[in-house]
Amino acid sequence: MMGLEIGGLFGLILLVLDIYAIVKTVQSGASTGAKVLWIVLIILLPLLGLILWFIFGPSGDSRSLR
């Protein structure tokens, strides 16, 4: 029973972080194509997409893939 609660909490946290990443991507100065690519990646691969977005994603600085 405890494992289900921890998994559910992890899923909820991941969902909130994915939504945050998508919102920040839409607000970024990246090109439309780059925004679409990042959003699709985050939606299709929630955990890996989030990690990649955090490391390489568009944020208005030199980290972005434009």
mmCIF file of the N, C-alpha and C atoms, coordinates in Angstrom:
data_MODEL
# 
_entry.id   MODEL 
# 
loop_
_atom_site.group_PDB 
_atom_site.id 
_atom_site.type_symbol 
_atom_site.label_atom_id 
_atom_site.label_alt_id 
_atom_site.label_comp_id 
_atom_site.label_asym_id 
_atom_site.label_entity_id 
_atom_site.label_seq_id 
_atom_site.pdbx_PDB_ins_code 
_atom_site.Cartn_x 
_atom_site.Cartn_y 
_atom_site.Cartn_z 
_atom_site.occupancy 
_atom_site.B_iso_or_equiv 
_atom_site.pdbx_formal_charge 
_atom_site.auth_seq_id 
_atom_site.auth_comp_id 
_atom_site.auth_asym_id 
_atom_site.auth_atom_id 
_atom_site.pdbx_PDB_model_num 
ATOM 1   N N  . MET A 1 1  ? 0.825  -1.194 0.000   1.00 0.00 ? 1  MET A N  1 
ATOM 2   C CA . MET A 1 1  ? 0.000  0.000  0.000   1.00 0.00 ? 1  MET A CA 1 
ATOM 3   C C  . MET A 1 1  ? 0.872  1.263  0.000   1.00 0.00 ? 1  MET A C  1 
ATOM 4   N N  . MET A 1 2  ? 1.948  1.244  0.767   1.00 0.00 ? 2  MET A N  1 
ATOM 5   C CA . MET A 1 2  ? 2.817  2.410  0.861   1.00 0.00 ? 2  MET A CA 1 
ATOM 6   C C  . MET A 1 2  ? 3.499  2.702  -0.480  1.00 0.00 ? 2  MET A C  1 
ATOM 7   N N  . GLY A 1 3  ? 3.875  1.650  -1.230  1.00 0.00 ? 3  GLY A N  1 
ATOM 8   C CA . GLY A 1 3  ? 4.522  1.841  -2.521  1.00 0.00 ? 3  GLY A CA 1 
ATOM 9   C C  . GLY A 1 3  ? 3.621  2.563  -3.506  1.00 0.00 ? 3  GLY A C  1 
ATOM 10  N N  . LEU A 1 4  ? 2.332  2.265  -3.460  1.00 0.00 ? 4  LEU A N  1 
ATOM 11  C CA . LEU A 1 4  ? 1.374  2.924  -4.339  1.00 0.00 ? 4  LEU A CA 1 
ATOM 12  C C  . LEU A 1 4  ? 1.274  4.412  -4.013  1.00 0.00 ? 4  LEU A C  1 
ATOM 13  N N  . GLU A 1 5  ? 1.287  4.749  -2.745  1.00 0.00 ? 5  GLU A N  1 
ATOM 14  C CA . GLU A 1 5  ? 1.208  6.149  -2.339  1.00 0.00 ? 5  GLU A CA 1 
ATOM 15  C C  . GLU A 1 5  ? 2.454  6.916  -2.763  1.00 0.00 ? 5  GLU A C  1 
ATOM 16  N N  . ILE A 1 6  ? 3.617  6.304  -2.622  1.00 0.00 ? 6  ILE A N  1 
ATOM 17  C CA . ILE A 1 6  ? 4.868  6.955  -3.022  1.00 0.00 ? 6  ILE A CA 1 
ATOM 18  C C  . ILE A 1 6  ? 4.910  7.115  -4.538  1.00 0.00 ? 6  ILE A C  1 
ATOM 19  N N  . GLY A 1 7  ? 4.480  6.085  -5.271  1.00 0.00 ? 7  GLY A N  1 
ATOM 20  C CA . GLY A 1 7  ? 4.440  6.168  -6.731  1.00 0.00 ? 7  GLY A CA 1 
ATOM 21  C C  . GLY A 1 7  ? 3.477  7.236  -7.203  1.00 0.00 ? 7  GLY A C  1 
ATOM 22  N N  . GLY A 1 8  ? 2.331  7.340  -6.546  1.00 0.00 ? 8  GLY A N  1 
ATOM 23  C CA . GLY A 1 8  ? 1.356  8.364  -6.900  1.00 0.00 ? 8  GLY A CA 1 
ATOM 24  C C  . GLY A 1 8  ? 1.882  9.756  -6.636  1.00 0.00 ? 8  GLY A C  1 
ATOM 25  N N  . LEU A 1 9  ? 2.586  9.919  -5.535  1.00 0.00 ? 9  LEU A N  1 
ATOM 26  C CA . LEU A 1 9  ? 3.179  11.218 -5.200  1.00 0.00 ? 9  LEU A CA 1 
ATOM 27  C C  . LEU A 1 9  ? 4.258  11.577 -6.215  1.00 0.00 ? 9  LEU A C  1 
ATOM 28  N N  . PHE A 1 10 ? 5.091  10.593 -6.577  1.00 0.00 ? 10 PHE A N  1 
ATOM 29  C CA . PHE A 1 10 ? 6.123  10.836 -7.592  1.00 0.00 ? 10 PHE A CA 1 
ATOM 30  C C  . PHE A 1 10 ? 5.484  11.233 -8.914  1.00 0.00 ? 10 PHE A C  1 
ATOM 31  N N  . GLY A 1 11 ? 4.420  10.554 -9.306  1.00 0.00 ? 11 GLY A N  1 
ATOM 32  C CA . GLY A 1 11 ? 3.726  10.875 -10.548 1.00 0.00 ? 11 GLY A CA 1 
ATOM 33  C C  . GLY A 1 11 ? 3.155  12.276 -10.537 1.00 0.00 ? 11 GLY A C  1 
ATOM 34  N N  . LEU A 1 12 ? 2.582  12.682 -9.406  1.00 0.00 ? 12 LEU A N  1 
ATOM 35  C CA . LEU A 1 12 ? 2.025  14.024 -9.275  1.00 0.00 ? 12 LEU A CA 1 
ATOM 36  C C  . LEU A 1 12 ? 3.120  15.086 -9.371  1.00 0.00 ? 12 LEU A C  1 
ATOM 37  N N  . ILE A 1 13 ? 4.229  14.851 -8.695  1.00 0.00 ? 13 ILE A N  1 
ATOM 38  C CA . ILE A 1 13 ? 5.352  15.791 -8.747  1.00 0.00 ? 13 ILE A CA 1 
ATOM 39  C C  . ILE A 1 13 ? 5.889  15.892 -10.170 1.00 0.00 ? 13 ILE A C  1 
ATOM 40  N N  . LEU A 1 14 ? 6.016  14.739 -10.857 1.00 0.00 ? 14 LEU A N  1 
ATOM 41  C CA . LEU A 1 14 ? 6.501  14.731 -12.235 1.00 0.00 ? 14 LEU A CA 1 
ATOM 42  C C  . LEU A 1 14 ? 5.545  15.499 -13.147 1.00 0.00 ? 14 LEU A C  1 
ATOM 43  N N  . LEU A 1 15 ? 4.249  15.325 -12.943 1.00 0.00 ? 15 LEU A N  1 
ATOM 44  C CA . LEU A 1 15 ? 3.254  16.048 -13.745 1.00 0.00 ? 15 LEU A CA 1 
ATOM 45  C C  . LEU A 1 15 ? 3.384  17.556 -13.548 1.00 0.00 ? 15 LEU A C  1 
ATOM 46  N N  . VAL A 1 16 ? 3.515  17.994 -12.308 1.00 0.00 ? 16 VAL A N  1 
ATOM 47  C CA . VAL A 1 16 ? 3.655  19.422 -12.016 1.00 0.00 ? 16 VAL A CA 1 
ATOM 48  C C  . VAL A 1 16 ? 4.938  19.977 -12.654 1.00 0.00 ? 16 VAL A C  1 
ATOM 49  N N  . LEU A 1 17 ? 6.032  19.238 -12.550 1.00 0.00 ? 17 LEU A N  1 
ATOM 50  C CA . LEU A 1 17 ? 7.293  19.698 -13.141 1.00 0.00 ? 17 LEU A CA 1 
ATOM 51  C C  . LEU A 1 17 ? 7.220  19.726 -14.665 1.00 0.00 ? 17 LEU A C  1 
ATOM 52  N N  . ASP A 1 18 ? 6.542  18.746 -15.262 1.00 0.00 ? 18 ASP A N  1 
ATOM 53  C CA . ASP A 1 18 ? 6.378  18.743 -16.717 1.00 0.00 ? 18 ASP A CA 1 
ATOM 54  C C  . ASP A 1 18 ? 5.549  19.944 -17.174 1.00 0.00 ? 18 ASP A C  1 
ATOM 55  N N  . ILE A 1 19 ? 4.484  20.241 -16.462 1.00 0.00 ? 19 ILE A N  1 
ATOM 56  C CA . ILE A 1 19 ? 3.662  21.409 -16.801 1.00 0.00 ? 19 ILE A CA 1 
ATOM 57  C C  . ILE A 1 19 ? 4.491  22.687 -16.677 1.00 0.00 ? 19 ILE A C  1 
ATOM 58  N N  . TYR A 1 20 ? 5.282  22.785 -15.627 1.00 0.00 ? 20 TYR A N  1 
ATOM 59  C CA . TYR A 1 20 ? 6.165  23.937 -15.435 1.00 0.00 ? 20 TYR A CA 1 
ATOM 60  C C  . TYR A 1 20 ? 7.135  24.068 -16.624 1.00 0.00 ? 20 TYR A C  1 
ATOM 61  N N  . ALA A 1 21 ? 7.741  22.947 -17.032 1.00 0.00 ? 21 ALA A N  1 
ATOM 62  C CA . ALA A 1 21 ? 8.695  22.970 -18.146 1.00 0.00 ? 21 ALA A CA 1 
ATOM 63  C C  . ALA A 1 21 ? 8.010  23.402 -19.438 1.00 0.00 ? 21 ALA A C  1 
ATOM 64  N N  . ILE A 1 22 ? 6.786  22.929 -19.666 1.00 0.00 ? 22 ILE A N  1 
ATOM 65  C CA . ILE A 1 22 ? 6.056  23.309 -20.873 1.00 0.00 ? 22 ILE A CA 1 
ATOM 66  C C  . ILE A 1 22 ? 5.732  24.799 -20.861 1.00 0.00 ? 22 ILE A C  1 
ATOM 67  N N  . VAL A 1 23 ? 5.273  25.313 -19.737 1.00 0.00 ? 23 VAL A N  1 
ATOM 68  C CA . VAL A 1 23 ? 4.955  26.743 -19.629 1.00 0.00 ? 23 VAL A CA 1 
ATOM 69  C C  . VAL A 1 23 ? 6.207  27.583 -19.850 1.00 0.00 ? 23 VAL A C  1 
ATOM 70  N N  . LYS A 1 24 ? 7.316  27.217 -19.234 1.00 0.00 ? 24 LYS A N  1 
ATOM 71  C CA . LYS A 1 24 ? 8.557  27.975 -19.402 1.00 0.00 ? 24 LYS A CA 1 
ATOM 72  C C  . LYS A 1 24 ? 9.065  27.896 -20.840 1.00 0.00 ? 24 LYS A C  1 
ATOM 73  N N  . THR A 1 25 ? 8.849  26.770 -21.499 1.00 0.00 ? 25 THR A N  1 
ATOM 74  C CA . THR A 1 25 ? 9.247  26.627 -22.898 1.00 0.00 ? 25 THR A CA 1 
ATOM 75  C C  . THR A 1 25 ? 8.431  27.557 -23.781 1.00 0.00 ? 25 THR A C  1 
ATOM 76  N N  . VAL A 1 26 ? 7.121  27.601 -23.561 1.00 0.00 ? 26 VAL A N  1 
ATOM 77  C CA . VAL A 1 26 ? 6.249  28.477 -24.351 1.00 0.00 ? 26 VAL A CA 1 
ATOM 78  C C  . VAL A 1 26 ? 6.642  29.936 -24.146 1.00 0.00 ? 26 VAL A C  1 
ATOM 79  N N  . GLN A 1 27 ? 7.041  30.306 -22.940 1.00 0.00 ? 27 GLN A N  1 
ATOM 80  C CA . GLN A 1 27 ? 7.402  31.688 -22.629 1.00 0.00 ? 27 GLN A CA 1 
ATOM 81  C C  . GLN A 1 27 ? 8.819  32.047 -23.083 1.00 0.00 ? 27 GLN A C  1 
ATOM 82  N N  . SER A 1 28 ? 9.606  31.061 -23.490 1.00 0.00 ? 28 SER A N  1 
ATOM 83  C CA . SER A 1 28 ? 11.001 31.320 -23.854 1.00 0.00 ? 28 SER A CA 1 
ATOM 84  C C  . SER A 1 28 ? 11.097 32.053 -25.185 1.00 0.00 ? 28 SER A C  1 
ATOM 85  N N  . GLY A 1 29 ? 12.270 32.520 -25.487 1.00 0.00 ? 29 GLY A N  1 
ATOM 86  C CA . GLY A 1 29 ? 12.509 33.227 -26.735 1.00 0.00 ? 29 GLY A CA 1 
ATOM 87  C C  . GLY A 1 29 ? 12.925 32.307 -27.869 1.00 0.00 ? 29 GLY A C  1 
ATOM 88  N N  . ALA A 1 30 ? 12.809 31.006 -27.686 1.00 0.00 ? 30 ALA A N  1 
ATOM 89  C CA . ALA A 1 30 ? 13.210 30.047 -28.718 1.00 0.00 ? 30 ALA A CA 1 
ATOM 90  C C  . ALA A 1 30 ? 12.279 30.134 -29.917 1.00 0.00 ? 30 ALA A C  1 
ATOM 91  N N  . SER A 1 31 ? 12.731 29.601 -31.025 1.00 0.00 ? 31 SER A N  1 
ATOM 92  C CA . SER A 1 31 ? 11.903 29.590 -32.236 1.00 0.00 ? 31 SER A CA 1 
ATOM 93  C C  . SER A 1 31 ? 10.691 28.677 -32.016 1.00 0.00 ? 31 SER A C  1 
ATOM 94  N N  . THR A 1 32 ? 9.685  28.870 -32.838 1.00 0.00 ? 32 THR A N  1 
ATOM 95  C CA . THR A 1 32 ? 8.463  28.066 -32.719 1.00 0.00 ? 32 THR A CA 1 
ATOM 96  C C  . THR A 1 32 ? 8.773  26.583 -32.902 1.00 0.00 ? 32 THR A C  1 
ATOM 97  N N  . GLY A 1 33 ? 9.625  26.267 -33.854 1.00 0.00 ? 33 GLY A N  1 
ATOM 98  C CA . GLY A 1 33 ? 9.991  24.868 -34.090 1.00 0.00 ? 33 GLY A CA 1 
ATOM 99  C C  . GLY A 1 33 ? 10.663 24.245 -32.882 1.00 0.00 ? 33 GLY A C  1 
ATOM 100 N N  . ALA A 1 34 ? 11.569 24.988 -32.254 1.00 0.00 ? 34 ALA A N  1 
ATOM 101 C CA . ALA A 1 34 ? 12.251 24.475 -31.060 1.00 0.00 ? 34 ALA A CA 1 
ATOM 102 C C  . ALA A 1 34 ? 11.266 24.292 -29.916 1.00 0.00 ? 34 ALA A C  1 
ATOM 103 N N  . LYS A 1 35 ? 10.341 25.227 -29.768 1.00 0.00 ? 35 LYS A N  1 
ATOM 104 C CA . LYS A 1 35 ? 9.326  25.102 -28.714 1.00 0.00 ? 35 LYS A CA 1 
ATOM 105 C C  . LYS A 1 35 ? 8.489  23.846 -28.914 1.00 0.00 ? 35 LYS A C  1 
ATOM 106 N N  . VAL A 1 36 ? 8.040  23.629 -30.147 1.00 0.00 ? 36 VAL A N  1 
ATOM 107 C CA . VAL A 1 36 ? 7.226  22.448 -30.445 1.00 0.00 ? 36 VAL A CA 1 
ATOM 108 C C  . VAL A 1 36 ? 8.017  21.177 -30.168 1.00 0.00 ? 36 VAL A C  1 
ATOM 109 N N  . LEU A 1 37 ? 9.267  21.145 -30.579 1.00 0.00 ? 37 LEU A N  1 
ATOM 110 C CA . LEU A 1 37 ? 10.115 19.974 -30.341 1.00 0.00 ? 37 LEU A CA 1 
ATOM 111 C C  . LEU A 1 37 ? 10.254 19.681 -28.858 1.00 0.00 ? 37 LEU A C  1 
ATOM 112 N N  . TRP A 1 38 ? 10.522 20.697 -28.054 1.00 0.00 ? 38 TRP A N  1 
ATOM 113 C CA . TRP A 1 38 ? 10.669 20.497 -26.611 1.00 0.00 ? 38 TRP A CA 1 
ATOM 114 C C  . TRP A 1 38 ? 9.362  20.044 -25.965 1.00 0.00 ? 38 TRP A C  1 
ATOM 115 N N  . ILE A 1 39 ? 8.254  20.635 -26.370 1.00 0.00 ? 39 ILE A N  1 
ATOM 116 C CA . ILE A 1 39 ? 6.964  20.259 -25.781 1.00 0.00 ? 39 ILE A CA 1 
ATOM 117 C C  . ILE A 1 39 ? 6.622  18.817 -26.118 1.00 0.00 ? 39 ILE A C  1 
ATOM 118 N N  . VAL A 1 40 ? 6.839  18.417 -27.370 1.00 0.00 ? 40 VAL A N  1 
ATOM 119 C CA . VAL A 1 40 ? 6.574  17.024 -27.761 1.00 0.00 ? 40 VAL A CA 1 
ATOM 120 C C  . VAL A 1 40 ? 7.473  16.075 -26.975 1.00 0.00 ? 40 VAL A C  1 
ATOM 121 N N  . LEU A 1 41 ? 8.731  16.421 -26.827 1.00 0.00 ? 41 LEU A N  1 
ATOM 122 C CA . LEU A 1 41 ? 9.671  15.586 -26.071 1.00 0.00 ? 41 LEU A CA 1 
ATOM 123 C C  . LEU A 1 41 ? 9.236  15.445 -24.617 1.00 0.00 ? 41 LEU A C  1 
ATOM 124 N N  . ILE A 1 42 ? 8.826  16.524 -24.004 1.00 0.00 ? 42 ILE A N  1 
ATOM 125 C CA . ILE A 1 42 ? 8.383  16.486 -22.601 1.00 0.00 ? 42 ILE A CA 1 
ATOM 126 C C  . ILE A 1 42 ? 7.114  15.656 -22.453 1.00 0.00 ? 42 ILE A C  1 
ATOM 127 N N  . ILE A 1 43 ? 6.203  15.757 -23.407 1.00 0.00 ? 43 ILE A N  1 
ATOM 128 C CA . ILE A 1 43 ? 4.951  15.003 -23.315 1.00 0.00 ? 43 ILE A CA 1 
ATOM 129 C C  . ILE A 1 43 ? 5.177  13.512 -23.566 1.00 0.00 ? 43 ILE A C  1 
ATOM 130 N N  . LEU A 1 44 ? 5.979  13.169 -24.584 1.00 0.00 ? 44 LEU A N  1 
ATOM 131 C CA . LEU A 1 44 ? 6.187  11.766 -24.926 1.00 0.00 ? 44 LEU A CA 1 
ATOM 132 C C  . LEU A 1 44 ? 7.102  11.032 -23.944 1.00 0.00 ? 44 LEU A C  1 
ATOM 133 N N  . LEU A 1 45 ? 8.084  11.730 -23.403 1.00 0.00 ? 45 LEU A N  1 
ATOM 134 C CA . LEU A 1 45 ? 9.039  11.134 -22.456 1.00 0.00 ? 45 LEU A CA 1 
ATOM 135 C C  . LEU A 1 45 ? 9.083  12.005 -21.197 1.00 0.00 ? 45 LEU A C  1 
ATOM 136 N N  . PRO A 1 46 ? 8.091  11.886 -20.324 1.00 0.00 ? 46 PRO A N  1 
ATOM 137 C CA . PRO A 1 46 ? 7.969  12.836 -19.211 1.00 0.00 ? 46 PRO A CA 1 
ATOM 138 C C  . PRO A 1 46 ? 9.221  12.974 -18.339 1.00 0.00 ? 46 PRO A C  1 
ATOM 139 N N  . LEU A 1 47 ? 9.802  11.890 -17.888 1.00 0.00 ? 47 LEU A N  1 
ATOM 140 C CA . LEU A 1 47 ? 10.963 12.003 -17.002 1.00 0.00 ? 47 LEU A CA 1 
ATOM 141 C C  . LEU A 1 47 ? 12.223 12.371 -17.785 1.00 0.00 ? 47 LEU A C  1 
ATOM 142 N N  . LEU A 1 48 ? 12.517 11.633 -18.845 1.00 0.00 ? 48 LEU A N  1 
ATOM 143 C CA . LEU A 1 48 ? 13.710 11.919 -19.642 1.00 0.00 ? 48 LEU A CA 1 
ATOM 144 C C  . LEU A 1 48 ? 13.612 13.289 -20.306 1.00 0.00 ? 48 LEU A C  1 
ATOM 145 N N  . GLY A 1 49 ? 12.424 13.615 -20.826 1.00 0.00 ? 49 GLY A N  1 
ATOM 146 C CA . GLY A 1 49 ? 12.222 14.921 -21.447 1.00 0.00 ? 49 GLY A CA 1 
ATOM 147 C C  . GLY A 1 49 ? 12.454 16.060 -20.467 1.00 0.00 ? 49 GLY A C  1 
ATOM 148 N N  . LEU A 1 50 ? 11.979 15.879 -19.228 1.00 0.00 ? 50 LEU A N  1 
ATOM 149 C CA . LEU A 1 50 ? 12.171 16.901 -18.203 1.00 0.00 ? 50 LEU A CA 1 
ATOM 150 C C  . LEU A 1 50 ? 13.653 17.074 -17.873 1.00 0.00 ? 50 LEU A C  1 
ATOM 151 N N  . ILE A 1 51 ? 14.357 15.969 -17.745 1.00 0.00 ? 51 ILE A N  1 
ATOM 152 C CA . ILE A 1 51 ? 15.797 16.034 -17.439 1.00 0.00 ? 51 ILE A CA 1 
ATOM 153 C C  . ILE A 1 51 ? 16.545 16.728 -18.581 1.00 0.00 ? 51 ILE A C  1 
ATOM 154 N N  . LEU A 1 52 ? 16.243 16.336 -19.818 1.00 0.00 ? 52 LEU A N  1 
ATOM 155 C CA . LEU A 1 52 ? 16.900 16.968 -20.968 1.00 0.00 ? 52 LEU A CA 1 
ATOM 156 C C  . LEU A 1 52 ? 16.557 18.443 -21.062 1.00 0.00 ? 52 LEU A C  1 
ATOM 157 N N  . TRP A 1 53 ? 15.275 18.782 -20.801 1.00 0.00 ? 53 TRP A N  1 
ATOM 158 C CA . TRP A 1 53 ? 14.868 20.192 -20.830 1.00 0.00 ? 53 TRP A CA 1 
ATOM 159 C C  . TRP A 1 53 ? 15.637 20.989 -19.773 1.00 0.00 ? 53 TRP A C  1 
ATOM 160 N N  . PHE A 1 54 ? 15.774 20.410 -18.586 1.00 0.00 ? 54 PHE A N  1 
ATOM 161 C CA . PHE A 1 54 ? 16.483 21.109 -17.512 1.00 0.00 ? 54 PHE A CA 1 
ATOM 162 C C  . PHE A 1 54 ? 17.940 21.381 -17.892 1.00 0.00 ? 54 PHE A C  1 
ATOM 163 N N  . ILE A 1 55 ? 18.566 20.423 -18.584 1.00 0.00 ? 55 ILE A N  1 
ATOM 164 C CA . ILE A 1 55 ? 19.978 20.565 -18.946 1.00 0.00 ? 55 ILE A CA 1 
ATOM 165 C C  . ILE A 1 55 ? 20.160 21.421 -20.202 1.00 0.00 ? 55 ILE A C  1 
ATOM 166 N N  . PHE A 1 56 ? 19.356 21.161 -21.242 1.00 0.00 ? 56 PHE A N  1 
ATOM 167 C CA . PHE A 1 56 ? 19.584 21.767 -22.553 1.00 0.00 ? 56 PHE A CA 1 
ATOM 168 C C  . PHE A 1 56 ? 18.486 22.702 -23.030 1.00 0.00 ? 56 PHE A C  1 
ATOM 169 N N  . GLY A 1 57 ? 17.365 22.752 -22.350 1.00 0.00 ? 57 GLY A N  1 
ATOM 170 C CA . GLY A 1 57 ? 16.178 23.448 -22.855 1.00 0.00 ? 57 GLY A CA 1 
ATOM 171 C C  . GLY A 1 57 ? 16.311 24.943 -22.987 1.00 0.00 ? 57 GLY A C  1 
ATOM 172 N N  . PRO A 1 58 ? 15.390 25.538 -23.750 1.00 0.00 ? 58 PRO A N  1 
ATOM 173 C CA . PRO A 1 58 ? 15.420 26.990 -23.958 1.00 0.00 ? 58 PRO A CA 1 
ATOM 174 C C  . PRO A 1 58 ? 15.074 27.728 -22.668 1.00 0.00 ? 58 PRO A C  1 
ATOM 175 N N  . SER A 1 59 ? 15.927 28.659 -22.290 1.00 0.00 ? 59 SER A N  1 
ATOM 176 C CA . SER A 1 59 ? 15.668 29.424 -21.073 1.00 0.00 ? 59 SER A CA 1 
ATOM 177 C C  . SER A 1 59 ? 16.050 30.888 -21.241 1.00 0.00 ? 59 SER A C  1 
ATOM 178 N N  . GLY A 1 60 ? 16.388 31.264 -22.451 1.00 0.00 ? 60 GLY A N  1 
ATOM 179 C CA . GLY A 1 60 ? 16.779 32.642 -22.691 1.00 0.00 ? 60 GLY A CA 1 
ATOM 180 C C  . GLY A 1 60 ? 18.259 32.891 -22.502 1.00 0.00 ? 60 GLY A C  1 
ATOM 181 N N  . ASP A 1 61 ? 19.022 31.837 -22.198 1.00 0.00 ? 61 ASP A N  1 
ATOM 182 C CA . ASP A 1 61 ? 20.464 32.009 -22.055 1.00 0.00 ? 61 ASP A CA 1 
ATOM 183 C C  . ASP A 1 61 ? 21.185 31.035 -22.984 1.00 0.00 ? 61 ASP A C  1 
ATOM 184 N N  . SER A 1 62 ? 22.464 30.781 -22.747 1.00 0.00 ? 62 SER A N  1 
ATOM 185 C CA . SER A 1 62 ? 23.272 29.982 -23.647 1.00 0.00 ? 62 SER A CA 1 
ATOM 186 C C  . SER A 1 62 ? 22.953 28.488 -23.598 1.00 0.00 ? 62 SER A C  1 
ATOM 187 N N  . ARG A 1 63 ? 22.067 28.045 -22.722 1.00 0.00 ? 63 ARG A N  1 
ATOM 188 C CA . ARG A 1 63 ? 21.746 26.612 -22.627 1.00 0.00 ? 63 ARG A CA 1 
ATOM 189 C C  . ARG A 1 63 ? 20.827 26.138 -23.738 1.00 0.00 ? 63 ARG A C  1 
ATOM 190 N N  . SER A 1 64 ? 20.202 27.020 -24.461 1.00 0.00 ? 64 SER A N  1 
ATOM 191 C CA . SER A 1 64 ? 19.103 26.636 -25.353 1.00 0.00 ? 64 SER A CA 1 
ATOM 192 C C  . SER A 1 64 ? 19.580 25.977 -26.639 1.00 0.00 ? 64 SER A C  1 
ATOM 193 N N  . LEU A 1 65 ? 18.725 25.116 -27.181 1.00 0.00 ? 65 LEU A N  1 
ATOM 194 C CA . LEU A 1 65 ? 18.958 24.485 -28.481 1.00 0.00 ? 65 LEU A CA 1 
ATOM 195 C C  . LEU A 1 65 ? 18.146 25.252 -29.513 1.00 0.00 ? 65 LEU A C  1 
ATOM 196 N N  . ARG A 1 66 ? 18.695 26.231 -30.120 1.00 0.00 ? 66 ARG A N  1 
ATOM 197 C CA . ARG A 1 66 ? 17.952 27.030 -31.111 1.00 0.00 ? 66 ARG A CA 1 
ATOM 198 C C  . ARG A 1 66 ? 18.497 26.812 -32.475 1.00 0.00 ? 66 ARG A C  1 
# 
